[in-house]
Amino acid sequence: MANGWTTERKAKQAEAIRRWKPWERSTGPTTEEGKAGASQNALKHGLRSAEWLEYRRRFNGLLRECRERLKRA
């Protein structure tokens, strides 16, 4: 109960959520603009930045070429 949620409270909340079924009303973005924006949500920093994503794509392309050449050899 460190966070204030007892076992009974968690069970009651879980049951309420099963009744409400919020996942059935969750649709995500519907416009092209919204979809384009949502597709960039993971690209914020570090290895998920747009720059690193481009490096990964190029690297994966090179790996694919190497595998194809090895198959032909």
N, C-alpha and C positions, 0 to 999 in steps of 0.2 A: 504494500500500500504506500510505497514511497512517493508515487505520483498522485495519490488521492483516488485511484481507481481500485475499488475492492473487486473481488471475484464476482460478487452479485451484480455490481454496477456494470462491469464489463459484459456479463451475460445479458443484462437488460438492454444495454446499448446495442449489442450484436443482434438481438431479436428485433429491435426497432429498425435497424438498418435493413434487415432482411424484409421487413414489412414495407419500408419506403422504397426499396429497390432504386436508389439514385442512379445506378449504372444504366438503367433503361432509359433515362432521360438525358444522359450525357451523349452529346452528338459530336462535340469537337467543332472545329472551324468548318463553315460551309461555303464561304466565298473563296475565290481563287487567291485573293489577297491574304485572307486569313490562313489558308492552307500553306501559302508560300512563307508566311511569317512563322507558322508553327514548325515548319520543316527545318528552320534554323535555330530552334530552341536549344539544341544540344551543342551548337557551335559557339562556345563562349570564350574559352581560354585553353591554354595548354595543348594537349594532344587532340583536342576537339576543335581547335581553331581552324578557320578556313585555310590558312596557310599549311598547317600540318595535314589537313584533310587532302589537299592537293598533292603533297608529298606521298601520302599513303596510297593515293590512287595511282600515281606514277610508279611507285615501287611495286604495287600489286600487278600493274600492267607488265613491268619487266619480268617479274616472277612467272607470269602466265606465258610470256614469250619463251623464257628459258625452258619451262616444262614442255612446251610444244616442240622446241628444237630437240630436246632430249628424246622425246617420243619418236621423232623422225630419224634420229641417228642410229 
